Amino acid sequence: MLVPGKVRLMGEVEVSSSKNAILPILAASLLSDETKIIKNVPDIRDVTVITELIQYLGVKVDYRDRSLHFSGGAVRETPPYELVRLIRASFLVMGPLLAKKGSVRVSLPGGCAIGTRPIDLHLKGFEALGASINVTGGDVIAKANQLYGNHVYLDYPSVGATENIMMAASLAQGTTYIENAALEPEIVDLANFMNSMGARITGAGSNVIKIEGVEKLSSTDYSPIPDRIEAGTYMVAAAATAGDIIIKNIIPEHLKAVTAKLLESNAIVEENNGHIRVYRQQDIKPVYIKTQPYPGFPTDMQAQFMAYLSLARGSSVITESVFENRFMHVAELLRMGAKIKTEGRTAIIKGCRELTGARVRATDLRAGAALMIAGLTARGSTNIMNSEHIDRGYENIVAKLNGLGANIRRV
């Protein structure tokens, strides 16, 4: 991917449906054998992979008019390793398959190499619901003739574990309480989707979620929420390039942490009904950021802000408290002239006058987005290798940025 620099992004851009919301929603479609229609499906690689996985399990899948139509139930209990290894979200089929089939065997998941991201909390939840767990040969095997409601306390508010336990508990006998549950908007969206099929879930978005098990789930027609990380990425791109962008199809409430840090850095953010305008007219001020679970600053925006703060007038500090190996983009930004020093989970970014285009490598999805932002601001052109990572989570990002004045080419 070739990114010419010294661009000011101007215009309007529309955000797609949330990657992190639609993946668990697609997994949850396995809970019902009746027809489910998921609308406004983003054309991204992760959606393609999990859709192929669901199809492999025996569900009939039809794609038309940006909607996925699912009919019939899963007939297989073992998703193929070839698909599971590609994305971490593939592990989310475990809860629905355990609830529906009583048995499931899933390979340990793949995805971006940004830390170990253990699945022990998922398994702890399944065991609390009465499943037996066996880990052998790189596979996790879970069995339960019947799941039973229980109290599940999560040692950490893991998004994936909260989602997986919610899905498994929806068909359990009795009532389940998930304590110290994740608060992310994507959790609320999953609960809304499942409730639209007849599930009985309350408290999503708080730290205690109540799931009253039901006998079966039915059909539904549903549209996921907009992607807050895609929106945040365009917000940072506007500020980094001293541009002026109106971002449509957003929920401002979901972007409060990102908005706060942009305002702190001298960018201007104006919220209106259904859209946000971001522009910058003054130098970038340095800020301190610590990533935290929602509603704190999202780890998925850390890399993009690091690229942005590389141009600040002064030194910024970013502490990554969610994942232990999420500074792999630092080496690539250094190749572009950034001045960044890391100490454990903390990065100190000394702002420089400008970045310089270079040949760099996207190590993961958000790192790739950060390198695109850096490339747009740099003197000269930036060649991003392994740019397929970016396509995992951003629909038509090249076309969208080019519509704002960039001139990015795939090479």
Secondary structure, 3 states (H helix, E strand, C coil): CEEECCCCCEEEEECCECHHHHHHHHHHHHHCCCCEEECCCCCCHHHHHHHHHHHHCCCEEEEECCEEEEECCCCCCCCCHHHHCCCHHHHHHHHHHHHHHCEEEEECCCCCCCCCCCCHHHHHHHHHCCCEEEEECCEEEEECCCCECCEEECCCCCHHHHHHHHHHHCCCECEEEEECCCCCHHHHHHHHHHHHCCCEEECCCCCEEEEECCCCCCCEEECCCECHHHHHHHHHHHHHCCCEEEEECCCHHHHHHHHHHHHHCCEEEEEECCEEEEEECCCCCCCEEEECCCCCECHHHHHHHHHHHCCCCCEEEEECCCCCCCCCHHHHHHHCCCEEEEECCEEEEECCCCCECCEEECCCHHHHHHHHHHHHHCECEEEEECHHHHHHCCCCHHHHHHCCCCCCECC
